[in-house]
Amino acid sequence: MSFLMIWFVFTLGEKIILRLCPTEEETAELLSKVLNGNRLASEALAKVVHQDVAFTDPTLDSAEITIPQDILGVWVDPIDSTYQYIKGSADIKSNHGIFPSGLQCVTILIGVYDIQTGVPLMGVINQPFVSQDLNTLRWKGQCYWGLSYMGTNIYSHQPPISKRNGSEPRSQLTEDASSEAESSHHFSAVISTSEKETIKAALSRVCGDRIFRAAGAGYKSLCVVQGLVDIYIFSEDTTFKWDSCAAHAILRAMGGGMVDFKECLDRNPETGLDLPQLVYHVENKGTSGVDRWANKGGLIAYRSSKQLETFLSLLIQNLAPADTCP
C-alpha cells in the first residue's frame, strides 16, 4: 500500500508523519495527534479517506483500453489556488461564467504522463466548490477528466463513444467556438492578474474586451476545457508540472494541448514544425528545488491546433520585437 505522507512539526518540537494507514482506526489515531485530541473530527476524516468511492461514467465504462502501469508517472496538486481556499470567499460574482477569485477557483489536479516521453495521458480536474445551496450552505462540485492514448481520445461531458480517432477530436462546443474565432479573428482569453503589461496590451488588440482574469492555474485551464474561453496564456515561469499536467491531458483528448509560450514565439510556422508541447518527465537544467519542474517558458492552453496557429500569428504581429525575445 502506498502512503500519502505529510510532515507536521509542532512548537513543542514533536514531529509527526501523517499518513494514510492500513486501517481507519490507525489513521484516526494519527489525525487525533494533529487535531489536538479531537476524536470526533479525527474519526470523521479517517472515515472519509478510507471509504470506497464508486465512480461510474458511461463514456469511460465504454472504453476498452489497456495502459501498462510501469510507464506511468503522476503529478498531483491537492489544492490549487490555495490562497482562495484559505480566504474562503463564497460571494464572488462571475463574469461571463468565469470567476475572477473565490472558492470556485479552487481545483484538485491529477495528471498522469508517460515517463519515457513525458506526454500527458490522463487527467482529472475536480472543482469542489461550484455552487452553494443557500439553505444548507453545502457545496456541489463537478469533475472533468480526459484520456488520450494510442489513438483513443475520450473525455467527460460528451456522447459515450469509446474511440475518437483522428488528429482533431473535438466537441461541438469546440467546433462552434473555433469557427467563430477563426472567421472573426476575435478570440477570448483568460489570464493572470499578474500578467505582463506588454502581453496584456497585445492581447487587447487580438481579443478586444474578451479578456478575463482569474485565480489559479488549474481553474484557468479548466475555463479552456469548459469552452468558456479559447485560450489560457501565461508568459511567466511560475507554474509547475503539477499545475498543468491534468488539464493538458484533457485538452489533448479534446484535440487541443498546452504549449511552451516562449518557444511558440520563436517558432516559424512555415517550417511545419510541430507545436512545442509541454512535457512532464525532464527536469530543468541548472535549477534546484521546485524550479526543476517549473514551466520555464510560460504556457498557452488551447482546444484547437488550427485556432492556436491563427491566434499566435495575430499575437506575434501585435507584440513589440523586444517582447518576442525569450
Secondary structure, 3 states (H helix, E strand, C coil): CCCCEEEEECCCCCEEEEECCCCHHHHHHHHHHHCCCCHHHHHHHHHHHHCCCCCCCHHHHCCCCCCCHHHEEEEEEEEECHHHHHHCCCCCCCECCECCCCHHHCEEEEEEEECCCCCEEEEEEEEEEEEECCCCCCEEEEEEEEEEECCEEEECCCCCCCCCCCCCCCCHHHHHHHHHHHHHCCCCEEECCCCCHHHHHHHHHHHCCCEEECCCHHHHHHHHHCCCCCEEEECCCCCEHHHHHHHHHHHHHHCCEEECHHHHHHCCHHHCCCCCECCCCCCCCCCCHHHHHECCCCEEEECCHHHHHHHHHHHHHHCCHHHHCC
